Amino acid sequence: MAKRPGNTRFKAARQAAGYNSQQDLSDALKAQFGVSVSERQIRRYEAADPPLPYADCQRALISLLRVATIEDLGFAAGPTPDTAGRVLRTPAAAPMQGPNAAQPASAGADYAAVTRSHRRLYWTVAPATLHPAVTAHAVLGTALVPATSGSTRHSVAAALAESWLLAGRIEFFDLSESARARGTWLCALSAAGDADDPLLGAAVLAHTAFIPGWAGDQRAAAERMVMARTYARRGPASREFLAWLDAVEAECETRCGSTRTALNLIAHGEDMLTAGPEHANPEWMDWFSPVRLAAFKGNTQLKAGHLPQARETLLGVLDELPADADKQRTVILGDLAAVEAAAGQPEAACDYAAHALELLETHWYATGMERIRDVRRGLAPWQHEACVRALDDRLYSWGATLSALAN
């Protein structure tokens, strides 16, 4: 007899929220809400036919795991937290949760179609709006995988890996929630393994390198990149994909202060792109292009102190970015502002920063805002100048402040 699947919705939501173990979630419930739930009880929540949590625990789980209702965590409908304790619950006539019925062959294409739509919407929809839809779709995919087989299972698992990867990208780059992204990308890696897709695995692993890389942990970032390159060798990696791996490693090296190594990596990436295509680029890798490699280069030149070269590179990137690349545009404007601040040109720096802030009000991107805050710190010697005060008015305007808090 086949083993019944557990409560995959709860487990997926826990991992997506960055709690890698049941004990981590137990500790968070106690620390943040004063709710005592043992690790053993959380294991019961993740098993088949999970018991309905008591009212206070329901409220805490809904808030901590960022879902709308307790049913979103795989529990049967019961009294809401506001009515629990005042309404007697009638036992269900059937098991509260059973395995999903076997899915038809069309499930793979149907599920992947939504994944593709989310991928396209990422560039124009506010992250706080898109993220819940992406994670809900990933939770659905997590439940569908055990109910499929053969090529359909492969299709669902691959699309699921893409969905978790996108959710992690939103968390890390758009919302600046690196701890949560770590757990989400682990879900993506697991799904890529179910799909037996080494290129997707390489993409996920390279993304995980950003976490230690941005924290200045060069050794950990380098280890992740070795893993990513190993997986890339197992699949027909395109030259553009390999150039992106160079760009990721270069950014990590730049953040860790090794700009010479970073520039060498970028030069290698440029050579890869010049050599022309050898294998087709994966459809899902829509976040990289030659102009985005140049964006990495401009930032590294800036950090290396090569200001004239950085200015030239970044201005070229600004001219070539596609119309829907406003998120990336905020980063480039921030880097150009930093170039001018380092060159002793506060008015030009403020002009670029103000333009970036205009875009951030309608296209929030935490990475772009980080750049502007760095620029403002670099403008400290001119903080009493009129242009810097005007920038402060924009930086701390109602719109900018609300965008930062809402996202």
Secondary structure, DSSP 8 states (H G I E B T S, - for coil): -------HHHHHHHHHTT--SHHHHHHHHHHHH-----HHHHHHHTSSS-----HHHHHHHHHHTT-SSGGGGT------TTTBTTB-----SS-S--------THHHHHHHHHHHHHHHHTTTS-HHHHHHHHHHHHHHHHHHGGG--HHHHHHHHHHHHHHHHHHHHIIIIIS--HHHHHHHHHHHHHHHHHHT-HHHHHHHHHHHHHHHHHTT-HHHHHHHHHHHHHHHHHTT--HHHHHHHHHHHHHHHHHTT-HHHHHHHHHHHHHHHHT--SS---TT--S--HHHHHHHHHHHHHHHT-HHHHHHHHHHHHHHS-TT-HHHHHHHHHHHHHHHHHTT-HHHHHHHHHHHHHHHHHS--HHHHHHHHHHHHHTGGGTTSHHHHHHHHHHTSHHHHHHHHH-
